[in-house]
Amino acid sequence: MTDLSQAAWFKATASQNNGGCVEVAVNLPGIVAIRDSKNPAGGAHLVSPAAFAAFVAAARAGQYDLPSDG
């Protein structure tokens, strides 16, 4: 089991007011931890920094955007 006690969690500035978002910790060696901000005790998904960077790049490129109706 990975020790997350030193994780420095943060969430996107745009998400601060809606309460429904994820938190990310990027300060741990060799992993990026991702958890539900409403349930921080519920565990975290751990991915490699490269996988997280690829996800962020794809999201920024619109790969996960919902199709528009119209």
Beta strands, then each sheet from edge to edge (+ up, - down):
strand 1: 9-10
strand 2: 22-25
strand 3: 32-36
strand 4: 45-47
sheet 1: 1+ 2- 3+ 4-
end
